[in-house]
Amino acid sequence: MKKLKYFNKRIKIMDVWDIGSIKLGVVSFTLFIITIWSTAMTWVHSVNPWWFFTAFVVFAIKPWRRLFMK
């Protein structure tokens, strides 16, 4: 629990560009892993794309609600 409080405190000093850079870094690393690991590429191609869209919606609901509903 201490670590969570520490990270919540530290994230308040970040701006939009910092958070955007983190997100782009995660996307870039994911694409890197998919590219060099053929098993991951095969799995991504075998999964129905709607599962990825569903995961996006589920993970995006809370931040979007917090951003626009407060």
N, C-alpha and C positions, 0 to 999 in steps of 0.2 A: 504494500500500500504506500510506503514511503516513496518508492520509485515513481509510482503513478502521480503523486502530488508534485514530485520534482519535475517530471516531464510536463505536467499541466502548467507549472509556473514558468518553465523555460519556453514553452511554445508561445506564450503571450508576447515575447519579444520578437517573434518572427513576423514578417510581413507576407503579403500575397505572393511576391516573387520567390521568397524562400520556400513556401509551401508548394508552389507550382514547380519549382526545381526538384523538390523531393519526389513529386508525382511523376515528372518526366524521367527522373532517374530510375524509379521503380519500373516504369514501362520499358525503358531501354534495357534494363537488366533482364526483365522477363523475355523480351525479344531475343536477347543474347543467348539465354539458356535454351530457348526453343530452337534457335539456329544451330547451336553446337551439339545438342543432345537429340539424336534422331528419335528416340523413344517418346520424348515430349512432343516433338513435331507430329509424330504419328497419332498420339493421343488427341492433340488439338484438332487435327483433321478428322478424327473419327467421332468427335462429340458434336451433337446438334448445336448450331450457333445460338439457338434460342436459350439454351442453358446459360451461356455466357451473358446474354442480354438480361436474363432473369437475375443472375448474380449481381450485375451492374445495378439494376433497379433496387434490389434488396439492400446493397451496401450504400447506395446514394440517397436513400429516403431520409435518414436521420440528419445528415449534414444539410440537405436542401431544405428540410422542414425548419431546422434551426436557423438557417440563413434567411428564409423568407417569411416565417410565421411569427417571429418575435418582434 
